[in-house]
């Protein structure tokens, strides 16, 4: 394993890492919000089968919608399709879900108008939802594990990402570096409240500072 990937694992990916502990705590909170998850049908916008297979909770059924390819073999309680949920035609063809789940996706869809389409799909697909996104003003940018990265000029971010040791996949050209950073737009609390005015907005905190924001509509107290 490259040294940079090993270093990232210590912070984010490996069992026992800070990132893993935060994910477990998030799943515990999710279960409190949706105690009947084992009997619920979930549509996951932007998620992966690997995440659900590793999760300490299991829904009755999960349908994944993602632009990325899915594994050819999936358990019978997971289905998947490659689609862009900001296309109204995609959501129009789906129905019958109890819950929309989305983890760190809304910040990638591409601008305010696309985020509005994403929220419209969330509202259309199910009566309940859990939509998580990293908080813009947390000191460390979570995708690149870089302090203050999100506040740098775009050109500086594109240069830095080619050399920063904690990136997940190092861009191999200036073009791929720009593509890696230009498609991430972290959201503020005001933006999430604007997009989800009828939802409860939860904060996920690290050392007292909000790290992530979660828009929740549930029938239970979280």
N, CA, C and O of each residue as an XYZ file, in Angstrom:
888
protein
N       0.845     -1.193      0.000
C       0.000      0.000      0.000
C       0.882      1.245      0.000
O       1.806      1.335      0.809
N       0.619      2.217     -0.895
C       1.407      3.454     -0.880
C       1.348      4.122      0.484
O       0.351      4.025      1.200
N       2.440      4.804      0.829
C       2.513      5.438      2.140
C       1.391      6.450      2.349
O       0.834      6.541      3.443
N       1.046      7.232      1.280
C      -0.005      8.233      1.416
C      -1.354      7.583      1.701
O      -2.141      8.102      2.493
N      -1.625      6.433      1.048
C      -2.898      5.745      1.288
C      -2.942      5.185      2.703
O      -3.987      5.221      3.353
N      -1.807      4.663      3.185
C      -1.746      4.144      4.546
C      -2.006      5.258      5.557
O      -2.684      5.050      6.563
N      -1.460      6.441      5.278
C      -1.671      7.572      6.172
C      -3.132      7.993      6.183
O      -3.687      8.290      7.241
N      -3.760      8.019      5.006
C      -5.178      8.365      4.939
C      -6.012      7.345      5.706
O      -6.952      7.707      6.414
N      -5.664      6.073      5.559
C      -6.416      5.020      6.258
C      -6.416      5.235      7.765
O      -7.421      4.979      8.428
N      -5.305      5.700      8.307
C      -5.213      5.920      9.749
C      -6.249      6.931     10.231
O      -6.746      6.834     11.352
N      -6.571      7.905      9.372
C      -7.505      8.952      9.749
C      -8.943      8.646      9.317
O      -9.884      9.008     10.024
N      -9.127      7.989      8.176
C     -10.441      7.966      7.536
C     -11.025      6.572      7.358
O     -12.167      6.333      7.752
N     -10.272      5.651      6.778
C     -10.865      4.439      6.226
C     -10.713      3.179      7.067
O     -11.602      2.327      7.058
N      -9.618      3.042      7.785
C      -9.304      1.776      8.437
C     -10.185      1.531      9.659
O     -10.662      2.482     10.279
N     -10.406      0.254     10.014
C     -11.103     -0.052     11.265
C     -10.411      0.618     12.446
O      -9.190      0.540     12.584
N     -11.180      1.264     13.280
C     -10.631      1.966     14.424
C     -10.217      3.391     14.154
O      -9.876      4.117     15.088
N     -10.235      3.824     12.881
C      -9.874      5.195     12.538
C     -10.957      6.155     13.018
O     -12.075      5.746     13.333
N     -10.605      7.437     13.067
C     -11.591      8.440     13.453
C     -12.784      8.408     12.509
O     -13.932      8.505     12.943
N     -12.508      8.272     11.219
C     -13.598      8.226     10.252
C     -14.529      7.050     10.495
O     -15.748      7.192     10.394
N     -13.968      5.892     10.813
C     -14.791      4.712     11.075
C     -15.625      4.898     12.334
O     -16.791      4.503     12.359
N     -15.055      5.490     13.379
C     -15.810      5.717     14.607
C     -16.962      6.689     14.373
O     -18.050      6.515     14.923
N     -16.721      7.703     13.564
C     -17.782      8.658     13.248
C     -18.887      7.999     12.435
O     -20.064      8.288     12.646
N     -18.524      7.118     11.509
C     -19.545      6.421     10.720
C     -20.403      5.529     11.593
O     -21.618      5.462     11.403
N     -19.790      4.841     12.550
C     -20.562      3.983     13.449
C     -21.522      4.816     14.286
O     -22.679      4.436     14.469
N     -21.048      5.954     14.797
C     -21.913      6.840     15.575
C     -23.060      7.368     14.724
O     -24.180      7.519     15.211
N     -22.783      7.649     13.459
C     -23.844      8.143     12.561
C     -24.899      7.070     12.342
O     -26.094      7.365     12.344
N     -24.466      5.818     12.151
C     -25.435      4.744     11.969
C     -26.288      4.552     13.225
O     -27.483      4.275     13.127
N     -25.685      4.697     14.389
C     -26.457      4.574     15.632
C     -27.523      5.659     15.722
O     -28.648      5.405     16.152
N     -27.160      6.859     15.314
C     -28.131      7.953     15.318
C     -29.226      7.710     14.281
O     -30.402      7.986     14.518
N     -28.817      7.194     13.143
C     -29.780      6.856     12.100
C     -30.801      5.843     12.611
O     -31.997      5.980     12.356
N     -30.326      4.826     13.333
C     -31.245      3.817     13.870
C     -32.225      4.427     14.870
O     -33.390      4.032     14.922
N     -31.749      5.398     15.669
C     -32.659      6.065     16.604
C     -33.734      6.852     15.861
O     -34.885      6.912     16.295
N     -33.349      7.453     14.740
C     -34.317      8.209     13.956
C     -35.305      7.296     13.241
O     -36.469      7.653     13.053
N     -34.834      6.118     12.845
C     -35.674      5.186     12.076
C     -35.604      3.799     12.722
O     -34.974      2.891     12.179
N     -36.248      3.637     13.871
C     -36.139      2.364     14.599
C     -36.763      1.182     13.847
O     -36.469      0.029     14.161
N     -37.608      1.455     12.872
C     -38.200      0.372     12.092
C     -37.498      0.115     10.779
O     -38.112     -0.406      9.848
N     -36.214      0.467     10.677
C     -35.506      0.380      9.408
C     -35.511     -1.036      8.833
O     -35.505     -1.203      7.613
N     -35.521     -2.047      9.684
C     -35.493     -3.432      9.187
C     -36.717     -3.774      8.350
O     -36.690     -4.731      7.577
N     -37.787     -3.003      8.495
C     -39.011     -3.258      7.734
C     -39.270     -2.201      6.667
O     -40.377     -2.120      6.134
N     -38.268     -1.394      6.352
C     -38.455     -0.287      5.437
C     -37.761     -0.523      4.092
O     -36.717     -1.170      4.007
N     -38.381      0.025      3.057
C     -37.793      0.029      1.716
C     -37.101      1.368      1.506
O     -37.719      2.422      1.654
N     -35.820      1.326      1.164
C     -34.995      2.529      1.102
C     -34.492      2.747     -0.316
O     -34.067      1.800     -0.976
N     -34.536      3.989     -0.788
C     -33.853      4.357     -2.023
C     -32.675      5.237     -1.630
O     -32.848      6.271     -0.985
N     -31.483      4.819     -2.021
C     -30.241      5.489     -1.650
C     -29.728      6.262     -2.859
O     -29.390      5.675     -3.886
N     -29.673      7.588     -2.725
C     -29.219      8.445     -3.815
C     -27.722      8.692     -3.681
O     -27.285      9.449     -2.814
N     -26.947      8.057     -4.537
C     -25.501      8.236     -4.535
C     -24.730      7.230     -3.710
O     -23.514      7.354     -3.570
N     -25.405      6.241     -3.163
C     -24.745      5.285     -2.278
C     -24.170      4.082     -3.002
O     -24.305      3.938     -4.217
N     -23.523      3.221     -2.222
C     -22.893      2.022     -2.766
C     -23.339      0.792     -1.992
O     -23.756      0.873     -0.837
N     -23.240     -0.341     -2.661
C     -23.570     -1.597     -1.989
C     -22.582     -1.872     -0.856
O     -22.972     -2.387      0.192
N     -21.326     -1.538     -1.056
C     -20.315     -1.785     -0.026
C     -20.675     -1.094      1.283
O     -20.500     -1.667      2.358
N     -21.177      0.137      1.195
C     -21.528      0.855      2.413
C     -22.609      0.127      3.190
O     -22.520     -0.007      4.410
N     -23.636     -0.345      2.483
C     -24.730     -1.042      3.167
C     -24.304     -2.411      3.677
O     -24.777     -2.855      4.723
N     -23.431     -3.076      2.963
C     -22.964     -4.382      3.420
C     -22.102     -4.268      4.671
O     -22.039     -5.203      5.469
N     -21.433     -3.118      4.847
C     -20.609     -2.895      6.036
C     -21.398     -2.268      7.177
O     -20.923     -2.247      8.312
N     -22.584     -1.761      6.901
C     -23.351     -1.016      7.902
C     -23.841     -1.927      9.022
O     -24.130     -3.099      8.784
N     -23.935     -1.397     10.243
C     -24.465     -2.182     11.361
C     -25.993     -2.216     11.396
O     -26.580     -2.755     12.334
N     -26.634     -1.648     10.387
C     -28.088     -1.736     10.259
C     -28.396     -2.323      8.887
O     -27.574     -2.273      7.972
N     -29.602     -2.880      8.766
C     -30.006     -3.449      7.475
C     -31.464     -3.137      7.235
O     -32.317     -3.396      8.084
N     -31.745     -2.579      6.071
C     -33.122     -2.296      5.674
C     -33.746     -3.545      5.057
O     -33.048     -4.501      4.716
N     -35.062     -3.520      4.922
C     -35.750     -4.624      4.255
C     -35.289     -4.721      2.808
O     -35.029     -5.812      2.300
N     -35.191     -3.568      2.147
C     -34.668     -3.533      0.780
C     -34.036     -2.169      0.539
O     -34.524     -1.153      1.033
N     -32.941     -2.153     -0.226
C     -32.254     -0.913     -0.596
C     -32.105     -0.879     -2.110
O     -31.616     -1.828     -2.723
N     -32.538      0.233     -2.703
C     -32.333      0.445     -4.140
C     -31.338      1.585     -4.305
O     -31.586      2.701     -3.847
N     -30.213      1.309     -4.960
C     -29.141      2.276     -5.147
C     -29.297      2.988     -6.491
O     -29.528      2.354     -7.521
N     -29.167      4.317     -6.461
C     -29.128      5.098     -7.692
C     -27.822      5.879     -7.685
O     -27.580      6.696     -6.797
N     -26.991      5.621     -8.673
C     -25.651      6.206     -8.694
C     -25.188      6.331    -10.137
O     -25.572      5.529    -10.989
N     -24.367      7.335    -10.411
C     -23.773      7.461    -11.738
C     -22.673      6.432    -11.965
O     -22.368      6.080    -13.104
N     -22.077      5.951    -10.871
C     -20.993      4.981    -10.963
C     -21.538      3.571    -11.162
O     -22.680      3.273    -10.812
N     -20.698      2.712    -11.731
C     -21.093      1.324    -11.932
C     -21.243      0.596    -10.598
O     -20.513      0.862     -9.643
N     -22.188     -0.313    -10.552
C     -22.417     -1.127     -9.364
C     -21.826     -2.521     -9.570
O     -21.610     -2.933    -10.710
N     -21.562     -3.253     -8.485
C     -21.080     -4.629     -8.634
C     -22.077     -5.493     -9.398
O     -23.288     -5.292     -9.306
N     -21.561     -6.441    -10.142
C     -22.436     -7.324    -10.916
C     -23.261     -8.224    -10.012
O     -24.402     -8.553    -10.338
N     -22.694     -8.626     -8.877
C     -23.381     -9.527     -7.956
C     -23.807     -8.751     -6.711
O     -22.977     -8.157     -6.024
N     -25.099     -8.764     -6.432
C     -25.632     -8.091     -5.257
C     -26.535     -9.048     -4.491
O     -27.174     -9.907     -5.099
N     -26.603     -8.918     -3.165
C     -27.546     -9.747     -2.403
C     -28.983     -9.409     -2.790
O     -29.251     -8.346     -3.349
N     -29.901    -10.321     -2.487
C     -31.270    -10.136     -2.963
C     -31.983     -8.949     -2.326
O     -33.031     -8.530     -2.816
N     -31.431     -8.394     -1.234
C     -32.087     -7.260     -0.594
C     -31.547     -5.920     -1.085
O     -31.955     -4.869     -0.591
N     -30.620     -5.950     -2.068
C     -30.088     -4.734     -2.674
C     -30.288     -4.804     -4.184
O     -29.940     -5.799     -4.819
N     -30.852     -3.736     -4.756
C     -30.926     -3.573     -6.206
C     -30.249     -2.260     -6.568
O     -30.004     -1.430     -5.693
N     -29.944     -2.060     -7.852
C     -29.164     -0.882     -8.230
C     -29.424     -0.502     -9.673
O     -29.786     -1.333    -10.506
N     -29.226      0.792     -9.946
C     -29.276      1.280    -11.320
C     -28.319      2.448    -11.468
O     -28.024      3.155    -10.504
N     -27.832      2.642    -12.703
C     -27.016      3.800    -13.038
C     -27.923      4.873    -13.613
O     -28.494      4.697    -14.689
N     -28.057      5.986    -12.898
C     -28.947      7.047    -13.336
C     -28.601      8.331    -12.596
O     -27.929      8.314    -11.565
N     -29.078      9.445    -13.149
C     -28.913     10.761    -12.539
C     -30.248     11.171    -11.935
O     -31.193     11.484    -12.659
N     -30.325     11.170    -10.618
C     -31.609     11.420     -9.968
C     -32.046     12.872    -10.117
O     -33.209     13.184     -9.860
N     -31.148     13.772    -10.526
C     -31.576     15.148    -10.781
C     -32.351     15.258    -12.093
O     -32.916     16.313    -12.381
N     -32.389     14.203    -12.886
C     -33.247     14.137    -14.064
C     -34.662     13.789    -13.593
O     -34.871     12.689    -13.080
N     -35.631     14.681    -13.747
C     -36.984     14.410    -13.231
C     -37.590     13.112    -13.759
O     -38.422     12.504    -13.085
N     -37.188     12.682    -14.945
C     -37.730     11.452    -15.506
C     -37.336     10.226    -14.692
O     -38.070      9.239    -14.651
N     -36.173     10.290    -14.044
C     -35.716      9.149    -13.240
C     -36.612      8.973    -12.025
O     -37.102      7.872    -11.775
N     -36.835     10.037    -11.269
C     -37.681      9.946    -10.085
C     -39.120      9.611    -10.457
O     -39.812      8.927     -9.704
N     -39.574     10.088    -11.613
C     -40.956      9.847    -12.022
C     -41.247      8.368    -12.248
O     -42.397      7.940    -12.150
N     -40.221      7.591    -12.547
C     -40.413      6.164    -12.806
C     -40.303      5.305    -11.551
O     -40.484      4.089    -11.616
N     -40.007      5.926    -10.406
C     -39.806      5.175     -9.173
C     -40.866      5.545     -8.158
O     -41.316      6.690     -8.111
N     -41.266      4.583     -7.347
C     -42.255      4.859     -6.299
C     -42.256      3.715     -5.299
O     -41.641      2.671     -5.518
N     -42.960      3.935     -4.200
C     -43.172      2.871     -3.237
C     -42.117      2.737     -2.167
O     -42.081      1.719     -1.475
N     -41.252      3.730     -2.003
C     -40.214      3.661     -0.981
C     -40.699      4.310      0.316
O     -41.522      5.226      0.304
N     -40.177      3.820      1.414
C     -40.490      4.404      2.719
C     -39.538      5.544      3.073
O     -39.920      6.483      3.772
N     -38.295      5.462      2.588
C     -37.252      6.373      3.049
C     -36.258      6.663      1.939
O     -35.825      5.757      1.227
N     -35.896      7.944      1.795
C     -34.761      8.336      0.965
C     -33.549      8.501      1.876
O     -33.603      9.199      2.889
N     -32.472      7.853      1.497
C     -31.195      7.955      2.224
C     -30.169      8.531      1.268
O     -30.110      8.136      0.104
N     -29.358      9.464      1.755
C     -28.279      9.986      0.923
C     -27.143     10.439      1.817
O     -27.344     11.189      2.773
N     -25.948      9.974      1.495
C     -24.775     10.255      2.311
C     -23.707     10.931      1.452
O     -23.154     10.310      0.544
N     -23.417     12.206      1.740
C     -22.353     12.947      1.051
C     -22.502     12.892     -0.465
O     -21.573     12.518     -1.180
N     -23.683     13.270     -0.943
C     -23.948     13.295     -2.376
C     -24.400     14.667     -2.864
O     -23.987     15.106     -3.937
N     -25.239     15.347     -2.094
C     -25.835     16.592     -2.569
C     -24.777     17.646     -2.894
O     -25.025     18.527     -3.717
N     -23.618     17.573     -2.271
C     -22.564     18.555     -2.556
C     -21.843     18.284     -3.876
O     -20.992     19.069     -4.293
N     -22.184     17.169     -4.533
C     -21.520     16.799     -5.783
C     -22.397     16.983     -7.025
O     -21.913     16.769     -8.136
N     -23.651     17.367     -6.881
C     -24.572     17.288     -8.021
C     -24.404     18.421     -9.024
O     -24.881     18.308    -10.153
N     -23.722     19.537     -8.636
C     -23.394     20.539     -9.632
C     -24.201     21.805     -9.622
O     -24.947     22.073    -10.564
N     -24.067     22.601     -8.560
C     -24.693     23.910     -8.532
C     -26.060     23.936     -7.867
O     -26.676     22.901     -7.614
N     -26.514     25.164     -7.591
C     -27.762     25.340     -6.846
C     -28.970     24.773     -7.587
O     -29.808     24.114     -6.972
N     -29.076     25.013     -8.882
C     -30.249     24.522     -9.614
C     -30.305     23.000     -9.603
O     -31.387     22.419     -9.517
N     -29.143     22.348     -9.690
C     -29.113     20.887     -9.617
C     -29.461     20.402     -8.217
O     -30.114     19.369     -8.064
N     -29.035     21.133     -7.197
C     -29.405     20.746     -5.836
C     -30.920     20.851     -5.631
O     -31.510     20.019     -4.942
N     -31.544     21.859     -6.220
C     -32.994     21.970     -6.121
C     -33.675     20.766     -6.764
O     -34.669     20.265     -6.239
N     -33.155     20.302     -7.886
C     -33.711     19.109     -8.536
C     -33.494     17.869     -7.676
O     -34.358     16.996     -7.600
N     -32.341     17.802     -7.033
C     -32.052     16.685     -6.132
C     -33.063     16.656     -4.994
O     -33.607     15.599     -4.672
N     -33.320     17.815     -4.382
C     -34.283     17.891     -3.284
C     -35.687     17.546     -3.774
O     -36.446     16.898     -3.053
N     -36.040     17.966     -4.977
C     -37.353     17.617     -5.528
C     -37.501     16.102     -5.636
O     -38.571     15.558     -5.362
N     -36.428     15.425     -6.034
C     -36.462     13.963     -6.107
C     -36.621     13.353     -4.722
O     -37.388     12.407     -4.545
N     -35.895     13.890     -3.730
C     -36.031     13.407     -2.359
C     -37.471     13.506     -1.902
O     -38.008     12.561     -1.323
N     -38.104     14.649     -2.160
C     -39.488     14.864     -1.733
C     -40.452     13.936     -2.461
O     -41.458     13.512     -1.892
N     -40.150     13.623     -3.703
C     -41.058     12.821     -4.512
C     -40.959     11.328     -4.214
O     -41.955     10.609     -4.295
N     -39.761     10.860     -3.868
C     -39.522      9.423     -3.809
C     -40.046      8.747     -2.542
O     -40.386      7.564     -2.576
N     -40.119      9.478     -1.424
C     -40.545      8.838     -0.170
C     -41.003      9.900      0.820
O     -40.598     11.058      0.712
N     -41.844      9.525      1.786
C     -42.307     10.498      2.780
C     -41.263     10.844      3.838
O     -41.367     11.885      4.487
N     -40.250      9.980      4.024
C     -39.229     10.186      5.043
C     -37.865     10.316      4.364
O     -37.662      9.802      3.264
N     -36.932     11.007      5.025
C     -35.601     11.091      4.435
C     -34.523     11.350      5.479
O     -34.782     11.824      6.585
N     -33.314     11.017      5.076
C     -32.073     11.270      5.810
C     -31.048     11.695      4.766
O     -30.563     10.860      4.003
N     -30.711     12.988      4.723
C     -29.794     13.516      3.713
C     -28.636     14.190      4.439
O     -28.801     15.252      5.041
N     -27.469     13.566      4.379
C     -26.281     14.061      5.086
C     -25.327     14.726      4.104
O     -25.199     14.295      2.958
N     -24.657     15.782      4.563
C     -23.635     16.441      3.757
C     -22.587     17.046      4.679
O     -22.935     17.496      5.771
N     -21.317     17.075      4.285
C     -20.296     17.732      5.111
C     -20.594     19.225      5.256
O     -21.103     19.855      4.329
N     -20.280     19.774      6.406
C     -20.516     21.188      6.699
C     -19.361     22.030      6.164
O     -18.193     21.734      6.414
N     -19.703     23.068      5.435
C     -18.681     23.885      4.775
C     -17.679     24.470      5.757
O     -16.495     24.565      5.433
N     -18.118     24.865      6.948
C     -17.236     25.602      7.853
C     -16.551     24.736      8.883
O     -15.969     25.259      9.834
N     -16.604     23.416      8.721
C     -15.747     22.568      9.550
C     -14.304     22.801      9.120
O     -14.041     22.892      7.920
N     -13.365     22.901     10.048
C     -11.997     23.314      9.680
C     -11.291     22.414      8.684
O     -10.426     22.881      7.943
N     -11.640     21.124      8.647
C     -10.953     20.185      7.750
C     -11.905     19.762      6.628
O     -12.999     19.264      6.894
N     -11.491     19.959      5.386
C     -12.292     19.525      4.248
C     -12.261     17.994      4.206
O     -11.179     17.411      4.133
N     -13.432     17.323      4.252
C     -13.441     15.877      4.473
C     -13.038     15.039      3.263
O     -12.500     13.947      3.448
N     -13.270     15.493      2.051
C     -12.944     14.681      0.888
C     -11.438     14.529      0.714
O     -10.956     13.486      0.273
N     -10.702     15.580      1.064
C      -9.255     15.574      0.876
C      -8.494     15.560      2.201
O      -7.264     15.518      2.212
N      -9.228     15.596      3.324
C      -8.641     15.590      4.664
C      -7.557     16.665      4.746
O      -6.419     16.410      5.140
N      -7.960     17.879      4.355
C      -7.009     18.986      4.286
C      -7.566     20.192      5.036
O      -8.650     20.664      4.694
N      -6.868     20.703      6.042
C      -7.350     21.870      6.790
C      -7.512     23.094      5.891
O      -6.594     23.470      5.163
N      -8.701     23.712      5.954
C      -8.968     24.944      5.230
C      -9.001     24.826      3.719
O      -9.055     25.842      3.026
N      -8.971     23.624      3.197
C      -8.879     23.411      1.750
C     -10.023     24.080      0.996
O      -9.808     24.655     -0.071
N     -11.242     24.012      1.542
C     -12.417     24.525      0.852
C     -12.421     26.037      0.712
O     -13.194     26.580     -0.077
N     -11.568     26.729      1.467
C     -11.539     28.187      1.422
C     -10.472     28.739      0.473
O     -10.382     29.952      0.279
N      -9.672     27.861     -0.112
C      -8.644     28.292     -1.054
C      -9.263     28.618     -2.410
O     -10.321     28.085     -2.745
N      -8.618     29.490     -3.201
C      -9.066     29.706     -4.576
C      -9.070     28.392     -5.355
O      -8.296     27.482     -5.058
N      -9.935     28.304     -6.338
C     -10.098     27.062     -7.096
C      -8.782     26.596     -7.715
O      -8.452     25.412     -7.652
N      -8.032     27.519     -8.311
C      -6.760     27.133     -8.944
C      -5.778     26.572     -7.922
O      -5.038     25.635     -8.220
N      -5.767     27.144     -6.716
C      -4.870     26.658     -5.671
C      -5.281     25.263     -5.219
O      -4.423     24.417     -4.965
N      -6.567     25.019     -5.118
C      -7.042     23.681     -4.754
C      -6.630     22.652     -5.799
O      -6.201     21.548     -5.463
N      -6.764     23.025     -7.070
C      -6.407     22.093     -8.144
C      -4.920     21.771     -8.127
O      -4.528     20.642     -8.425
N      -4.081     22.759     -7.780
C      -2.638     22.492     -7.689
C      -2.311     21.632     -6.472
O      -1.529     20.686     -6.560
N      -2.914     21.971     -5.345
C      -2.590     21.271     -4.107
C      -3.009     19.813     -4.150
O      -2.304     18.952     -3.623
N      -4.143     19.523     -4.767
C      -4.670     18.161     -4.723
C      -3.752     17.172     -5.447
O      -3.833     15.968     -5.205
N      -2.896     17.659     -6.316
C      -1.964     16.768     -7.020
C      -0.783     16.365     -6.144
O      -0.020     15.469     -6.504
N      -0.630     17.025     -4.991
C       0.527     16.749     -4.141
C       0.152     16.408     -2.699
O       0.978     15.876     -1.958
N      -1.074     16.706     -2.298
C      -1.488     16.473     -0.917
C      -1.484     14.975     -0.611
O      -2.063     14.202     -1.374
N      -0.851     14.544      0.475
C      -0.665     13.102      0.706
C      -1.913     12.340      1.126
O      -1.909     11.109      1.101
N      -2.989     13.037      1.515
C      -4.148     12.329      2.057
C      -5.307     12.199      1.080
O      -6.403     11.812      1.484
N      -5.094     12.513     -0.197
C      -6.176     12.349     -1.166
C      -6.462     10.863     -1.371
O      -5.575     10.021     -1.227
N      -7.710     10.557     -1.708
C      -8.090      9.153     -1.925
C      -7.466      8.611     -3.212
O      -6.889      7.524     -3.225
N      -7.592      9.392     -4.301
C      -6.998      9.017     -5.585
C      -6.312     10.252     -6.145
O      -6.967     11.259     -6.413
N      -5.005     10.183     -6.323
C      -4.250     11.352     -6.746
C      -4.480     11.633     -8.227
O      -4.243     10.752     -9.054
N      -4.937     12.840     -8.590
C      -5.106     13.187    -10.013
C      -3.775     13.126    -10.747
O      -2.734     13.465    -10.185
N      -3.809     12.692    -12.003
C      -2.577     12.510    -12.761
C      -2.339     13.612    -13.785
O      -1.388     13.533    -14.563
N      -3.193     14.644    -13.797
C      -3.021     15.739    -14.743
C      -3.701     16.983    -14.194
O      -4.551     16.883    -13.309
N      -3.331     18.171    -14.713
C      -4.029     19.387    -14.269
C      -5.528     19.333    -14.533
O      -6.313     19.855    -13.742
N      -5.933     18.706    -15.638
C      -7.349     18.621    -15.967
C      -8.101     17.744    -14.969
O      -9.180     18.114    -14.505
N      -7.541     16.599    -14.643
C      -8.218     15.710    -13.692
C      -8.213     16.308    -12.292
O      -9.133     16.064    -11.512
N      -7.179     17.096    -11.962
C      -7.139     17.765    -10.664
C      -8.249     18.802    -10.562
O      -8.932     18.887     -9.542
N      -8.429     19.588    -11.616
C      -9.502     20.581    -11.613
C     -10.862     19.888    -11.532
O     -11.754     20.351    -10.821
N     -11.019     18.796    -12.248
C     -12.287     18.065    -12.206
C     -12.566     17.533    -10.811
O     -13.720     17.487    -10.385
N     -11.521     17.131    -10.096
C     -11.697     16.582     -8.751
C     -12.210     17.624     -7.764
O     -12.972     17.294     -6.855
N     -11.799     18.878     -7.934
C     -12.163     19.901     -6.946
C     -13.356     20.746     -7.371
O     -14.089     21.243     -6.516
N     -13.564     20.918     -8.668
C     -14.608     21.843     -9.119
C     -15.996     21.258     -8.902
O     -16.979     21.997     -8.845
N     -16.083     19.946     -8.782
C     -17.387     19.299     -8.627
C     -17.779     19.074     -7.176
O     -18.700     18.306     -6.900
N     -17.101     19.726     -6.249
C     -17.468     19.630     -4.832
C     -17.813     21.025     -4.330
O     -16.979     21.929     -4.367
N     -19.044     21.195     -3.863
C     -19.503     22.467     -3.319
C     -20.124     22.201     -1.948
O     -21.285     21.805     -1.848
N     -19.339     22.421     -0.899
C     -19.825     22.159      0.450
C     -20.916     23.161      0.825
O     -20.866     24.326      0.429
N     -21.891     22.700      1.587
C     -23.054     23.510      1.921
C     -22.965     24.071      3.330
O     -22.307     23.508      4.205
N     -23.648     25.199      3.527
C     -23.751     25.827      4.837
C     -25.065     25.426      5.496
O     -25.927     24.806      4.874
N     -25.198     25.791      6.761
C     -26.441     25.533      7.485
C     -27.610     26.294      6.843
O     -28.713     25.760      6.724
N     -27.359     27.556      6.428
C     -28.422     28.350      5.809
C     -28.912     27.713      4.514
O     -30.112     27.704      4.239
N     -27.980     27.175      3.711
C     -28.369     26.528      2.459
C     -29.195     25.273      2.715
O     -30.191     25.034      2.032
N     -28.787     24.470      3.696
C     -29.550     23.257      3.994
C     -30.941     23.592      4.525
O     -31.908     22.910      4.186
N     -31.053     24.621      5.343
C     -32.368     25.021      5.827
C     -33.243     25.524      4.690
O     -34.451     25.289      4.671
N     -32.627     26.214      3.751
C     -33.373     26.701      2.588
C     -33.857     25.537      1.725
O     -35.000     25.537      1.266
N     -32.997     24.552      1.505
C     -33.347     23.419      0.653
C     -34.345     22.475      1.315
O     -35.166     21.865      0.630
N     -34.283     22.348      2.639
C     -35.150     21.418      3.376
C     -35.907     22.172      4.473
O     -35.671     21.923      5.655
N     -36.804     23.080      4.112
C     -37.456     23.932      5.121
C     -38.377     23.180      6.071
O     -38.663     23.671      7.163
N     -38.849     21.993      5.677
C     -39.786     21.249      6.521
C     -39.131     20.065      7.219
O     -39.810     19.217      7.799
N     -37.813     20.019      7.156
C     -37.072     18.921      7.788
C     -36.382     19.415      9.054
O     -36.154     20.612      9.228
N     -36.054     18.476      9.930
C     -35.221     18.770     11.089
C     -33.771     18.742     10.630
O     -33.361     17.817      9.929
N     -32.991     19.744     11.017
C     -31.588     19.796     10.636
C     -30.726     19.422     11.831
O     -30.644     20.164     12.810
N     -30.082     18.258     11.740
C     -29.207     17.772     12.800
C     -27.761     18.124     12.485
O     -27.389     18.305     11.326
N     -26.959     18.218     13.528
C     -25.521     18.452     13.375
C     -24.757     17.253     13.904
O     -25.071     16.720     14.969
N     -23.756     16.838     13.152
C     -22.819     15.809     13.600
C     -21.553     16.536     14.019
O     -20.951     17.228     13.197
N     -21.128     16.402     15.275
C     -20.055     17.243     15.810
C     -18.792     16.441     16.118
O     -18.848     15.265     16.475
N     -17.666     17.109     15.969
C     -16.369     16.584     16.372
C     -15.708     17.646     17.238
O     -15.489     18.770     16.787
N     -15.390     17.296     18.475
C     -14.814     18.234     19.440
C     -15.659     19.503     19.549
O     -15.134     20.606     19.692
N     -16.964     19.324     19.479
C     -17.901     20.431     19.633
C     -18.203     21.204     18.375
O     -19.145     21.996     18.357
N     -17.426     20.998     17.307
C     -17.623     21.739     16.061
C     -18.470     20.916     15.095
O     -18.231     19.718     14.942
N     -19.458     21.536     14.436
C     -20.268     20.798     13.454
C     -19.407     20.302     12.293
O     -18.729     21.085     11.628
N     -19.446     18.999     12.063
C     -18.696     18.400     10.956
C     -19.600     18.116      9.763
O     -19.207     18.318      8.615
N     -20.818     17.647     10.044
C     -21.771     17.338      8.989
C     -23.143     17.863      9.388
O     -23.432     18.072     10.566
N     -23.982     18.070      8.371
C     -25.370     18.453      8.575
C     -26.253     17.352      7.989
O     -25.936     16.767      6.953
N     -27.364     17.085      8.670
C     -28.261     16.017      8.230
C     -29.694     16.542      8.245
O     -30.220     16.910      9.296
N     -30.318     16.572      7.067
C     -31.729     16.922      6.960
C     -32.548     15.662      7.138
O     -32.394     14.703      6.382
N     -33.427     15.660      8.144
C     -34.163     14.455      8.520
C     -35.652     14.734      8.546
O     -36.100     15.744      9.089
N     -36.411     13.829      7.955
C     -37.845     13.806      8.174
C     -38.189     12.393      8.645
O     -37.976     11.415      7.928
N     -38.713     12.307      9.837
C     -38.942     11.016     10.459
C     -40.199     11.045     11.297
O     -40.712     12.113     11.628
N     -40.692      9.873     11.638
C     -41.858      9.766     12.507
C     -41.465      9.572     13.957
O     -42.325      9.506     14.835
N     -40.149      9.479     14.213
C     -39.656      9.244     15.562
C     -38.740     10.394     15.967
O     -38.230     11.126     15.119
N     -38.541     10.541     17.267
C     -37.571     11.524     17.763
C     -36.173     10.974     17.572
O     -35.920      9.794     17.818
N     -35.250     11.849     17.124
C     -33.863     11.403     16.920
C     -33.053     11.690     18.183
O     -31.859     11.395     18.231
